[in-house]
Amino acid sequence: MPGLLRGMARTAVVAGTATAVSNRVSRRQGNRWASKQAAPQQQEEAEPAPQRTDTNTKLAQLRELAQLRDSGVLDEAEFELQKSQILNS
């Protein structure tokens, strides 16, 4: 009987240790995966997307620019420079 009890106790200790180690490994892996997934999200949040000017606003700016060129306020080089800035924004 003492041998049987000792064997059962040993089995319980081994099973309990294995369960504890398995749970610890799972938690550590879960934390690693969570931190890896959170890192790209933090970068995305830290870097706001550049504001893009919508097409209608660009067209209105180009029309105003063309009117300034036609009226003689801007020369052709100034017009082209401003136009490229508007189109690249």
N, CA, C and O atoms as a CHARMM CRD file, in Angstrom:
* protein
*
  356
    1    1 MET  N      0.81100  -1.20200   0.00000 PROA 1      0.00000
    2    1 MET  CA     0.00000   0.00000   0.00000 PROA 1      0.00000
    3    1 MET  C      0.85600   1.27000   0.00000 PROA 1      0.00000
    4    1 MET  O      0.53800   2.20300  -0.73700 PROA 1      0.00000
    5    2 PRO  N      1.94900   1.34500   0.81100 PROA 2      0.00000
    6    2 PRO  CA     2.75800   2.54800   0.77800 PROA 2      0.00000
    7    2 PRO  C      3.38400   2.78600  -0.59300 PROA 2      0.00000
    8    2 PRO  O      3.55400   3.93500  -0.99900 PROA 2      0.00000
    9    3 GLY  N      3.72500   1.72800  -1.30700 PROA 3      0.00000
   10    3 GLY  CA     4.29200   1.88300  -2.64700 PROA 3      0.00000
   11    3 GLY  C      3.27400   2.45300  -3.62300 PROA 3      0.00000
   12    3 GLY  O      3.60600   3.28700  -4.46600 PROA 3      0.00000
   13    4 LEU  N      2.02300   1.99500  -3.50200 PROA 4      0.00000
   14    4 LEU  CA     0.95400   2.49000  -4.35300 PROA 4      0.00000
   15    4 LEU  C      0.67500   3.95200  -4.07400 PROA 4      0.00000
   16    4 LEU  O      0.49400   4.73900  -5.00300 PROA 4      0.00000
   17    5 LEU  N      0.63900   4.32200  -2.80300 PROA 5      0.00000
   18    5 LEU  CA     0.39700   5.71100  -2.40700 PROA 5      0.00000
   19    5 LEU  C      1.53200   6.61900  -2.89100 PROA 5      0.00000
   20    5 LEU  O      1.30700   7.72700  -3.37800 PROA 5      0.00000
   21    6 ARG  N      2.74100   6.11400  -2.74100 PROA 6      0.00000
   22    6 ARG  CA     3.89600   6.88000  -3.19500 PROA 6      0.00000
   23    6 ARG  C      3.84400   7.08300  -4.71300 PROA 6      0.00000
   24    6 ARG  O      4.15500   8.17000  -5.19900 PROA 6      0.00000
   25    7 GLY  N      3.45900   6.06400  -5.45500 PROA 7      0.00000
   26    7 GLY  CA     3.34600   6.15900  -6.91600 PROA 7      0.00000
   27    7 GLY  C      2.27400   7.15600  -7.34100 PROA 7      0.00000
   28    7 GLY  O      2.45900   7.91700  -8.29000 PROA 7      0.00000
   29    8 MET  N      1.15100   7.14300  -6.62500 PROA 8      0.00000
   30    8 MET  CA     0.06700   8.09000  -6.94200 PROA 8      0.00000
   31    8 MET  C      0.50400   9.53300  -6.63100 PROA 8      0.00000
   32    8 MET  O      0.21100  10.46400  -7.38200 PROA 8      0.00000
   33    9 ALA  N      1.20600   9.68500  -5.51400 PROA 9      0.00000
   34    9 ALA  CA     1.67400  11.02400  -5.14200 PROA 9      0.00000
   35    9 ALA  C      2.66700  11.53600  -6.17300 PROA 9      0.00000
   36    9 ALA  O      2.62200  12.70200  -6.56400 PROA 9      0.00000
   37   10 ARG  N      3.56500  10.65700  -6.61100 PROA 10     0.00000
   38   10 ARG  CA     4.55200  11.05400  -7.62000 PROA 10     0.00000
   39   10 ARG  C      3.85100  11.44200  -8.92500 PROA 10     0.00000
   40   10 ARG  O      4.22600  12.43200  -9.55300 PROA 10     0.00000
   41   11 THR  N      2.86100  10.69100  -9.32900 PROA 11     0.00000
   42   11 THR  CA     2.10400  10.98900 -10.55200 PROA 11     0.00000
   43   11 THR  C      1.39300  12.33800 -10.42600 PROA 11     0.00000
   44   11 THR  O      1.37000  13.12800 -11.37000 PROA 11     0.00000
   45   12 ALA  N      0.81500  12.59000  -9.25200 PROA 12     0.00000
   46   12 ALA  CA     0.11900  13.86400  -9.04300 PROA 12     0.00000
   47   12 ALA  C      1.08900  15.02500  -9.10500 PROA 12     0.00000
   48   12 ALA  O      0.75800  16.06500  -9.67300 PROA 12     0.00000
   49   13 VAL  N      2.27700  14.88000  -8.53700 PROA 13     0.00000
   50   13 VAL  CA     3.27900  15.95600  -8.57100 PROA 13     0.00000
   51   13 VAL  C      3.74700  16.19900 -10.00300 PROA 13     0.00000
   52   13 VAL  O      3.85600  17.34500 -10.44000 PROA 13     0.00000
   53   14 VAL  N      4.02200  15.12800 -10.72300 PROA 14     0.00000
   54   14 VAL  CA     4.48600  15.27300 -12.10900 PROA 14     0.00000
   55   14 VAL  C      3.39700  15.92200 -12.96100 PROA 14     0.00000
   56   14 VAL  O      3.68100  16.82200 -13.75200 PROA 14     0.00000
   57   15 ALA  N      2.15600  15.47000 -12.80300 PROA 15     0.00000
   58   15 ALA  CA     1.06200  16.03700 -13.59000 PROA 15     0.00000
   59   15 ALA  C      0.83800  17.50700 -13.23600 PROA 15     0.00000
   60   15 ALA  O      0.61100  18.33200 -14.12100 PROA 15     0.00000
   61   16 GLY  N      0.90300  17.83500 -11.94200 PROA 16     0.00000
   62   16 GLY  CA     0.72600  19.22100 -11.53000 PROA 16     0.00000
   63   16 GLY  C      1.83100  20.11600 -12.04800 PROA 16     0.00000
   64   16 GLY  O      1.58200  21.24200 -12.47800 PROA 16     0.00000
   65   17 THR  N      3.06200  19.60700 -12.00500 PROA 17     0.00000
   66   17 THR  CA     4.19600  20.38300 -12.51800 PROA 17     0.00000
   67   17 THR  C      4.07000  20.58800 -14.02800 PROA 17     0.00000
   68   17 THR  O      4.30900  21.68200 -14.53900 PROA 17     0.00000
   69   18 ALA  N      3.69400  19.53200 -14.72300 PROA 18     0.00000
   70   18 ALA  CA     3.53300  19.64500 -16.17400 PROA 18     0.00000
   71   18 ALA  C      2.44600  20.65300 -16.52800 PROA 18     0.00000
   72   18 ALA  O      2.60500  21.43400 -17.46700 PROA 18     0.00000
   73   19 THR  N      1.36100  20.64100 -15.79400 PROA 19     0.00000
   74   19 THR  CA     0.27500  21.59100 -16.04700 PROA 19     0.00000
   75   19 THR  C      0.73300  23.02200 -15.77500 PROA 19     0.00000
   76   19 THR  O      0.43400  23.92900 -16.55200 PROA 19     0.00000
   77   20 ALA  N      1.45100  23.22200 -14.68400 PROA 20     0.00000
   78   20 ALA  CA     1.92900  24.56700 -14.34700 PROA 20     0.00000
   79   20 ALA  C      2.89100  25.08600 -15.40900 PROA 20     0.00000
   80   20 ALA  O      2.80800  26.24500 -15.81500 PROA 20     0.00000
   81   21 VAL  N      3.80000  24.23000 -15.85400 PROA 21     0.00000
   82   21 VAL  CA     4.77200  24.63400 -16.88100 PROA 21     0.00000
   83   21 VAL  C      4.05500  24.93500 -18.19200 PROA 21     0.00000
   84   21 VAL  O      4.36000  25.92300 -18.86000 PROA 21     0.00000
   85   22 SER  N      3.10300  24.08200 -18.55800 PROA 22     0.00000
   86   22 SER  CA     2.36000  24.29300 -19.79600 PROA 22     0.00000
   87   22 SER  C      1.59300  25.61500 -19.76800 PROA 22     0.00000
   88   22 SER  O      1.59000  26.35200 -20.75400 PROA 22     0.00000
   89   23 ASN  N      0.95000  25.91300 -18.65500 PROA 23     0.00000
   90   23 ASN  CA     0.20900  27.17400 -18.53900 PROA 23     0.00000
   91   23 ASN  C      1.14200  28.37800 -18.61300 PROA 23     0.00000
   92   23 ASN  O      0.82400  29.39100 -19.23700 PROA 23     0.00000
   93   24 ARG  N      2.30700  28.24900 -17.96200 PROA 24     0.00000
   94   24 ARG  CA     3.26500  29.35700 -17.97300 PROA 24     0.00000
   95   24 ARG  C      3.77400  29.61900 -19.38900 PROA 24     0.00000
   96   24 ARG  O      3.86900  30.77000 -19.81300 PROA 24     0.00000
   97   25 VAL  N      4.10000  28.55300 -20.11800 PROA 25     0.00000
   98   25 VAL  CA     4.56600  28.68800 -21.49900 PROA 25     0.00000
   99   25 VAL  C      3.47800  29.32000 -22.36200 PROA 25     0.00000
  100   25 VAL  O      3.76800  30.19100 -23.18300 PROA 25     0.00000
  101   26 SER  N      2.25000  28.89700 -22.18700 PROA 26     0.00000
  102   26 SER  CA     1.14500  29.45200 -22.97700 PROA 26     0.00000
  103   26 SER  C      0.96800  30.94000 -22.71200 PROA 26     0.00000
  104   26 SER  O      0.76400  31.72400 -23.64000 PROA 26     0.00000
  105   27 ARG  N      1.04700  31.32700 -21.43300 PROA 27     0.00000
  106   27 ARG  CA     0.91400  32.75400 -21.09800 PROA 27     0.00000
  107   27 ARG  C      2.04800  33.57100 -21.71100 PROA 27     0.00000
  108   27 ARG  O      1.82100  34.64900 -22.26100 PROA 27     0.00000
  109   28 ARG  N      3.27500  33.04800 -21.61100 PROA 28     0.00000
  110   28 ARG  CA     4.41700  33.77900 -22.15800 PROA 28     0.00000
  111   28 ARG  C      4.28700  33.93500 -23.66900 PROA 28     0.00000
  112   28 ARG  O      4.54300  35.01500 -24.20100 PROA 28     0.00000
  113   29 GLN  N      3.89500  32.87700 -24.36300 PROA 29     0.00000
  114   29 GLN  CA     3.72000  32.96000 -25.81400 PROA 29     0.00000
  115   29 GLN  C      2.59300  33.92200 -26.17000 PROA 29     0.00000
  116   29 GLN  O      2.71200  34.69900 -27.11800 PROA 29     0.00000
  117   30 GLY  N      1.51300  33.87200 -25.42100 PROA 30     0.00000
  118   30 GLY  CA     0.39600  34.78600 -25.66900 PROA 30     0.00000
  119   30 GLY  C      0.81200  36.23400 -25.48300 PROA 30     0.00000
  120   30 GLY  O      0.41400  37.10300 -26.25800 PROA 30     0.00000
  121   31 ASN  N      1.61200  36.49500 -24.45500 PROA 31     0.00000
  122   31 ASN  CA     2.09800  37.86200 -24.23100 PROA 31     0.00000
  123   31 ASN  C      3.02800  38.30900 -25.35300 PROA 31     0.00000
  124   31 ASN  O      2.98000  39.46200 -25.78100 PROA 31     0.00000
  125   32 ARG  N      3.87000  37.40200 -25.82600 PROA 32     0.00000
  126   32 ARG  CA     4.77800  37.75300 -26.93900 PROA 32     0.00000
  127   32 ARG  C      3.98200  38.07200 -28.19500 PROA 32     0.00000
  128   32 ARG  O      4.25000  39.06800 -28.86700 PROA 32     0.00000
  129   33 TRP  N      3.01500  37.24100 -28.50900 PROA 33     0.00000
  130   33 TRP  CA     2.20600  37.46700 -29.70800 PROA 33     0.00000
  131   33 TRP  C      1.41400  38.75600 -29.58100 PROA 33     0.00000
  132   33 TRP  O      1.27200  39.49900 -30.55200 PROA 33     0.00000
  133   34 ALA  N      0.90400  39.02100 -28.40400 PROA 34     0.00000
  134   34 ALA  CA     0.13500  40.24900 -28.20200 PROA 34     0.00000
  135   34 ALA  C      1.02900  41.47100 -28.36600 PROA 34     0.00000
  136   34 ALA  O      0.60800  42.47200 -28.94600 PROA 34     0.00000
  137   35 SER  N      2.25400  41.40100 -27.86400 PROA 35     0.00000
  138   35 SER  CA     3.15000  42.55600 -28.00000 PROA 35     0.00000
  139   35 SER  C      3.58900  42.74500 -29.44400 PROA 35     0.00000
  140   35 SER  O      3.77400  43.87800 -29.89000 PROA 35     0.00000
  141   36 LYS  N      3.76000  41.64600 -30.18500 PROA 36     0.00000
  142   36 LYS  CA     4.12900  41.76500 -31.59700 PROA 36     0.00000
  143   36 LYS  C      2.98700  42.35500 -32.41400 PROA 36     0.00000
  144   36 LYS  O      3.22400  43.12100 -33.34900 PROA 36     0.00000
  145   37 GLN  N      1.76000  42.00800 -32.07300 PROA 37     0.00000
  146   37 GLN  CA     0.61100  42.54300 -32.78600 PROA 37     0.00000
  147   37 GLN  C      0.35500  43.98000 -32.39500 PROA 37     0.00000
  148   37 GLN  O     -0.12900  44.76100 -33.21500 PROA 37     0.00000
  149   38 ALA  N      0.66400  44.35200 -31.16800 PROA 38     0.00000
  150   38 ALA  CA     0.42400  45.71900 -30.70100 PROA 38     0.00000
  151   38 ALA  C      1.45100  46.68300 -31.27400 PROA 38     0.00000
  152   38 ALA  O      1.13700  47.85700 -31.47300 PROA 38     0.00000
  153   39 ALA  N      2.66900  46.22400 -31.54400 PROA 39     0.00000
  154   39 ALA  CA     3.72400  47.10100 -32.03700 PROA 39     0.00000
  155   39 ALA  C      3.35200  47.76400 -33.36600 PROA 39     0.00000
  156   39 ALA  O      3.49900  48.98200 -33.47100 PROA 39     0.00000
  157   40 PRO  N      2.87600  47.03500 -34.39700 PROA 40     0.00000
  158   40 PRO  CA     2.48500  47.71200 -35.64200 PROA 40     0.00000
  159   40 PRO  C      1.31900  48.67200 -35.44100 PROA 40     0.00000
  160   40 PRO  O      1.26300  49.72100 -36.08400 PROA 40     0.00000
  161   41 GLN  N      0.38800  48.32200 -34.55300 PROA 41     0.00000
  162   41 GLN  CA    -0.73700  49.21300 -34.31100 PROA 41     0.00000
  163   41 GLN  C     -0.26600  50.50400 -33.67100 PROA 41     0.00000
  164   41 GLN  O     -0.78000  51.57600 -33.99000 PROA 41     0.00000
  165   42 GLN  N      0.70900  50.41800 -32.76700 PROA 42     0.00000
  166   42 GLN  CA     1.22600  51.61500 -32.12500 PROA 42     0.00000
  167   42 GLN  C      1.91700  52.48500 -33.14900 PROA 42     0.00000
  168   42 GLN  O      1.79900  53.70900 -33.08900 PROA 42     0.00000
  169   43 GLN  N      2.63800  51.89200 -34.09100 PROA 43     0.00000
  170   43 GLN  CA     3.29900  52.67900 -35.12300 PROA 43     0.00000
  171   43 GLN  C      2.27100  53.37300 -36.00100 PROA 43     0.00000
  172   43 GLN  O      2.44400  54.53400 -36.37300 PROA 43     0.00000
  173   44 GLU  N      1.20100  52.66000 -36.33200 PROA 44     0.00000
  174   44 GLU  CA     0.16400  53.26800 -37.15200 PROA 44     0.00000
  175   44 GLU  C     -0.49100  54.43000 -36.43200 PROA 44     0.00000
  176   44 GLU  O     -0.78500  55.45500 -37.04800 PROA 44     0.00000
  177   45 GLU  N     -0.72500  54.28300 -35.13000 PROA 45     0.00000
  178   45 GLU  CA    -1.34000  55.34900 -34.36100 PROA 45     0.00000
  179   45 GLU  C     -0.38200  56.51300 -34.19200 PROA 45     0.00000
  180   45 GLU  O     -0.81400  57.66500 -34.15600 PROA 45     0.00000
  181   46 ALA  N      0.91200  56.23600 -34.08600 PROA 46     0.00000
  182   46 ALA  CA     1.89100  57.28700 -33.87700 PROA 46     0.00000
  183   46 ALA  C      2.10200  58.11200 -35.14000 PROA 46     0.00000
  184   46 ALA  O      2.42000  59.29800 -35.06000 PROA 46     0.00000
  185   47 GLU  N      1.92800  57.50000 -36.29200 PROA 47     0.00000
  186   47 GLU  CA     2.13600  58.19000 -37.55800 PROA 47     0.00000
  187   47 GLU  C      0.78400  58.43500 -38.21800 PROA 47     0.00000
  188   47 GLU  O      0.26000  57.54900 -38.89300 PROA 47     0.00000
  189   48 PRO  N      0.20800  59.62900 -38.03500 PROA 48     0.00000
  190   48 PRO  CA    -1.08200  59.88300 -38.67400 PROA 48     0.00000
  191   48 PRO  C     -0.91300  59.95400 -40.18900 PROA 48     0.00000
  192   48 PRO  O      0.12200  60.37300 -40.70600 PROA 48     0.00000
  193   49 ALA  N     -1.93700  59.54100 -40.85900 PROA 49     0.00000
  194   49 ALA  CA    -1.89600  59.56800 -42.31600 PROA 49     0.00000
  195   49 ALA  C     -1.86700  61.01300 -42.80500 PROA 49     0.00000
  196   49 ALA  O     -2.56100  61.87100 -42.25800 PROA 49     0.00000
  197   50 PRO  N     -1.06800  61.28200 -43.82900 PROA 50     0.00000
  198   50 PRO  CA    -1.02400  62.65100 -44.33300 PROA 50     0.00000
  199   50 PRO  C     -2.38600  63.05100 -44.89000 PROA 50     0.00000
  200   50 PRO  O     -3.07200  62.25900 -45.53600 PROA 50     0.00000
  201   51 GLN  N     -2.75100  64.27900 -44.62700 PROA 51     0.00000
  202   51 GLN  CA    -4.04900  64.73500 -45.11400 PROA 51     0.00000
  203   51 GLN  C     -3.96400  64.96200 -46.61400 PROA 51     0.00000
  204   51 GLN  O     -3.06600  65.64400 -47.10900 PROA 51     0.00000
  205   52 ARG  N     -4.89500  64.38900 -47.30800 PROA 52     0.00000
  206   52 ARG  CA    -4.94200  64.51600 -48.75700 PROA 52     0.00000
  207   52 ARG  C     -6.01500  65.52900 -49.12900 PROA 52     0.00000
  208   52 ARG  O     -7.10200  65.54000 -48.55300 PROA 52     0.00000
  209   53 THR  N     -5.70100  66.36700 -50.08400 PROA 53     0.00000
  210   53 THR  CA    -6.66000  67.33600 -50.56700 PROA 53     0.00000
  211   53 THR  C     -7.56800  66.62900 -51.56400 PROA 53     0.00000
  212   53 THR  O     -7.09100  65.90900 -52.44100 PROA 53     0.00000
  213   54 ASP  N     -8.85900  66.83000 -51.43300 PROA 54     0.00000
  214   54 ASP  CA    -9.77400  66.15100 -52.33800 PROA 54     0.00000
  215   54 ASP  C     -9.70800  66.79000 -53.72200 PROA 54     0.00000
  216   54 ASP  O     -9.18900  67.89400 -53.88300 PROA 54     0.00000
  217   55 THR  N    -10.23100  66.09400 -54.70200 PROA 55     0.00000
  218   55 THR  CA   -10.13200  66.49200 -56.10200 PROA 55     0.00000
  219   55 THR  C    -10.81800  67.82400 -56.36400 PROA 55     0.00000
  220   55 THR  O    -10.29600  68.64500 -57.11900 PROA 55     0.00000
  221   56 ASN  N    -11.97100  68.05300 -55.75800 PROA 56     0.00000
  222   56 ASN  CA   -12.68600  69.31000 -55.99300 PROA 56     0.00000
  223   56 ASN  C    -11.89100  70.51200 -55.50300 PROA 56     0.00000
  224   56 ASN  O    -11.88400  71.56000 -56.14900 PROA 56     0.00000
  225   57 THR  N    -11.22400  70.36500 -54.36600 PROA 57     0.00000
  226   57 THR  CA   -10.41400  71.45700 -53.83700 PROA 57     0.00000
  227   57 THR  C     -9.23500  71.73500 -54.75700 PROA 57     0.00000
  228   57 THR  O     -8.90300  72.89100 -55.01600 PROA 57     0.00000
  229   58 LYS  N     -8.60200  70.67300 -55.24900 PROA 58     0.00000
  230   58 LYS  CA    -7.47300  70.84800 -56.17300 PROA 58     0.00000
  231   58 LYS  C     -7.91400  71.55600 -57.45700 PROA 58     0.00000
  232   58 LYS  O     -7.22800  72.44500 -57.96100 PROA 58     0.00000
  233   59 LEU  N     -9.06800  71.14300 -57.97000 PROA 59     0.00000
  234   59 LEU  CA    -9.56200  71.78700 -59.19700 PROA 59     0.00000
  235   59 LEU  C     -9.84000  73.26700 -58.97100 PROA 59     0.00000
  236   59 LEU  O     -9.52600  74.09500 -59.82600 PROA 59     0.00000
  237   60 ALA  N    -10.42100  73.60100 -57.84000 PROA 60     0.00000
  238   60 ALA  CA   -10.69700  75.00900 -57.53600 PROA 60     0.00000
  239   60 ALA  C     -9.40000  75.80500 -57.42000 PROA 60     0.00000
  240   60 ALA  O     -9.31700  76.93400 -57.90300 PROA 60     0.00000
  241   61 GLN  N     -8.39100  75.21800 -56.78100 PROA 61     0.00000
  242   61 GLN  CA    -7.10900  75.91000 -56.65300 PROA 61     0.00000
  243   61 GLN  C     -6.44700  76.10400 -58.01300 PROA 61     0.00000
  244   61 GLN  O     -5.85100  77.14800 -58.27900 PROA 61     0.00000
  245   62 LEU  N     -6.55400  75.09100 -58.87300 PROA 62     0.00000
  246   62 LEU  CA    -5.97300  75.20800 -60.21300 PROA 62     0.00000
  247   62 LEU  C     -6.68900  76.27200 -61.03800 PROA 62     0.00000
  248   62 LEU  O     -6.05000  76.99800 -61.80000 PROA 62     0.00000
  249   63 ARG  N     -8.00500  76.37000 -60.89600 PROA 63     0.00000
  250   63 ARG  CA    -8.75200  77.41500 -61.61600 PROA 63     0.00000
  251   63 ARG  C     -8.32400  78.80500 -61.16400 PROA 63     0.00000
  252   63 ARG  O     -8.11600  79.70000 -61.98300 PROA 63     0.00000
  253   64 GLU  N     -8.19300  78.97600 -59.83200 PROA 64     0.00000
  254   64 GLU  CA    -7.75400  80.26700 -59.31000 PROA 64     0.00000
  255   64 GLU  C     -6.34700  80.60000 -59.80000 PROA 64     0.00000
  256   64 GLU  O     -6.04800  81.74300 -60.14500 PROA 64     0.00000
  257   65 LEU  N     -5.49900  79.59200 -59.82300 PROA 65     0.00000
  258   65 LEU  CA    -4.13200  79.77700 -60.29200 PROA 65     0.00000
  259   65 LEU  C     -4.11200  80.17800 -61.76200 PROA 65     0.00000
  260   65 LEU  O     -3.34000  81.05000 -62.16000 PROA 65     0.00000
  261   66 ALA  N     -4.95700  79.54400 -62.56500 PROA 66     0.00000
  262   66 ALA  CA    -5.03200  79.87300 -63.99100 PROA 66     0.00000
  263   66 ALA  C     -5.54400  81.29600 -64.18300 PROA 66     0.00000
  264   66 ALA  O     -5.07600  82.00200 -65.07500 PROA 66     0.00000
  265   67 GLN  N     -6.49400  81.72400 -63.36000 PROA 67     0.00000
  266   67 GLN  CA    -6.99200  83.09300 -63.45400 PROA 67     0.00000
  267   67 GLN  C     -5.89700  84.10000 -63.11000 PROA 67     0.00000
  268   67 GLN  O     -5.79000  85.14700 -63.74800 PROA 67     0.00000
  269   68 LEU  N     -5.09100  83.78600 -62.10800 PROA 68     0.00000
  270   68 LEU  CA    -3.98400  84.66900 -61.75100 PROA 68     0.00000
  271   68 LEU  C     -2.95500  84.73300 -62.87900 PROA 68     0.00000
  272   68 LEU  O     -2.40100  85.79700 -63.15500 PROA 68     0.00000
  273   69 ARG  N     -2.70200  83.61100 -63.52200 PROA 69     0.00000
  274   69 ARG  CA    -1.77400  83.59700 -64.65200 PROA 69     0.00000
  275   69 ARG  C     -2.34400  84.40200 -65.81500 PROA 69     0.00000
  276   69 ARG  O     -1.63700  85.19900 -66.43200 PROA 69     0.00000
  277   70 ASP  N     -3.64000  84.18800 -66.11500 PROA 70     0.00000
  278   70 ASP  CA    -4.26700  84.89000 -67.23400 PROA 70     0.00000
  279   70 ASP  C     -4.33400  86.39400 -67.00900 PROA 70     0.00000
  280   70 ASP  O     -4.25500  87.17600 -67.95700 PROA 70     0.00000
  281   71 SER  N     -4.48000  86.79800 -65.74200 PROA 71     0.00000
  282   71 SER  CA    -4.55500  88.23100 -65.45500 PROA 71     0.00000
  283   71 SER  C     -3.18100  88.87300 -65.36700 PROA 71     0.00000
  284   71 SER  O     -3.07900  90.09400 -65.24900 PROA 71     0.00000
  285   72 GLY  N     -2.12300  88.07300 -65.42200 PROA 72     0.00000
  286   72 GLY  CA    -0.77000  88.62600 -65.42500 PROA 72     0.00000
  287   72 GLY  C     -0.12500  88.71200 -64.04800 PROA 72     0.00000
  288   72 GLY  O      0.99600  89.20600 -63.93300 PROA 72     0.00000
  289   73 VAL  N     -0.79200  88.25100 -63.01200 PROA 73     0.00000
  290   73 VAL  CA    -0.21400  88.29800 -61.66800 PROA 73     0.00000
  291   73 VAL  C      0.92700  87.28800 -61.55500 PROA 73     0.00000
  292   73 VAL  O      1.93700  87.56300 -60.90700 PROA 73     0.00000
  293   74 LEU  N      0.77000  86.13000 -62.17900 PROA 74     0.00000
  294   74 LEU  CA     1.80600  85.09600 -62.16200 PROA 74     0.00000
  295   74 LEU  C      2.37700  84.91700 -63.55400 PROA 74     0.00000
  296   74 LEU  O      1.64400  84.96000 -64.54200 PROA 74     0.00000
  297   75 ASP  N      3.68900  84.71400 -63.63600 PROA 75     0.00000
  298   75 ASP  CA     4.25200  84.35900 -64.93800 PROA 75     0.00000
  299   75 ASP  C      4.18200  82.84100 -65.11100 PROA 75     0.00000
  300   75 ASP  O      3.75100  82.13800 -64.19800 PROA 75     0.00000
  301   76 GLU  N      4.59400  82.33600 -66.25600 PROA 76     0.00000
  302   76 GLU  CA     4.44300  80.90700 -66.56200 PROA 76     0.00000
  303   76 GLU  C      5.24800  80.02000 -65.61200 PROA 76     0.00000
  304   76 GLU  O      4.77100  78.95200 -65.22900 PROA 76     0.00000
  305   77 ALA  N      6.45100  80.43400 -65.22600 PROA 77     0.00000
  306   77 ALA  CA     7.28200  79.62500 -64.32600 PROA 77     0.00000
  307   77 ALA  C      6.63700  79.52800 -62.93900 PROA 77     0.00000
  308   77 ALA  O      6.60400  78.45200 -62.34100 PROA 77     0.00000
  309   78 GLU  N      6.12600  80.65100 -62.43300 PROA 78     0.00000
  310   78 GLU  CA     5.46200  80.63800 -61.12900 PROA 78     0.00000
  311   78 GLU  C      4.19700  79.76700 -61.17300 PROA 78     0.00000
  312   78 GLU  O      3.89100  79.02700 -60.23800 PROA 78     0.00000
  313   79 PHE  N      3.48100  79.88500 -62.29100 PROA 79     0.00000
  314   79 PHE  CA     2.27300  79.08300 -62.46300 PROA 79     0.00000
  315   79 PHE  C      2.60200  77.58700 -62.42100 PROA 79     0.00000
  316   79 PHE  O      1.92900  76.82400 -61.72800 PROA 79     0.00000
  317   80 GLU  N      3.63300  77.16700 -63.15700 PROA 80     0.00000
  318   80 GLU  CA     4.00700  75.75400 -63.20000 PROA 80     0.00000
  319   80 GLU  C      4.46400  75.24900 -61.83600 PROA 80     0.00000
  320   80 GLU  O      4.15900  74.11900 -61.45400 PROA 80     0.00000
  321   81 LEU  N      5.19300  76.08300 -61.10500 PROA 81     0.00000
  322   81 LEU  CA     5.65300  75.69200 -59.77500 PROA 81     0.00000
  323   81 LEU  C      4.47200  75.47900 -58.82900 PROA 81     0.00000
  324   81 LEU  O      4.39500  74.46300 -58.13900 PROA 81     0.00000
  325   82 GLN  N      3.55700  76.44200 -58.80400 PROA 82     0.00000
  326   82 GLN  CA     2.39100  76.33200 -57.93900 PROA 82     0.00000
  327   82 GLN  C      1.48700  75.16100 -58.35900 PROA 82     0.00000
  328   82 GLN  O      0.92800  74.45600 -57.51900 PROA 82     0.00000
  329   83 LYS  N      1.36500  74.97900 -59.65600 PROA 83     0.00000
  330   83 LYS  CA     0.54000  73.88800 -60.16000 PROA 83     0.00000
  331   83 LYS  C      1.09500  72.53800 -59.72100 PROA 83     0.00000
  332   83 LYS  O      0.33700  71.66100 -59.30700 PROA 83     0.00000
  333   84 SER  N      2.41700  72.36600 -59.81000 PROA 84     0.00000
  334   84 SER  CA     3.01200  71.08900 -59.40400 PROA 84     0.00000
  335   84 SER  C      2.83700  70.86000 -57.89800 PROA 84     0.00000
  336   84 SER  O      2.62500  69.72700 -57.46600 PROA 84     0.00000
  337   85 GLN  N      2.92600  71.93100 -57.09800 PROA 85     0.00000
  338   85 GLN  CA     2.71300  71.79400 -55.65600 PROA 85     0.00000
  339   85 GLN  C      1.27700  71.37700 -55.34000 PROA 85     0.00000
  340   85 GLN  O      1.04700  70.55000 -54.45800 PROA 85     0.00000
  341   86 ILE  N      0.34000  71.93600 -56.04200 PROA 86     0.00000
  342   86 ILE  CA    -1.05900  71.57200 -55.82200 PROA 86     0.00000
  343   86 ILE  C     -1.30900  70.12900 -56.21800 PROA 86     0.00000
  344   86 ILE  O     -1.97100  69.39000 -55.49000 PROA 86     0.00000
  345   87 LEU  N     -0.79100  69.72600 -57.35600 PROA 87     0.00000
  346   87 LEU  CA    -1.02400  68.36700 -57.83600 PROA 87     0.00000
  347   87 LEU  C     -0.32700  67.31000 -56.98600 PROA 87     0.00000
  348   87 LEU  O     -0.80500  66.17900 -56.90500 PROA 87     0.00000
  349   88 ASN  N      0.77900  67.65000 -56.36000 PROA 88     0.00000
  350   88 ASN  CA     1.51300  66.70500 -55.53100 PROA 88     0.00000
  351   88 ASN  C      1.05800  66.69700 -54.08400 PROA 88     0.00000
  352   88 ASN  O      1.56200  65.90100 -53.29200 PROA 88     0.00000
  353   89 SER  N      0.13100  67.55000 -53.72200 PROA 89     0.00000
  354   89 SER  CA    -0.33200  67.57700 -52.31900 PROA 89     0.00000
  355   89 SER  C     -1.41100  66.54200 -52.07200 PROA 89     0.00000
  356   89 SER  O     -1.91100  66.42700 -50.95300 PROA 89     0.00000
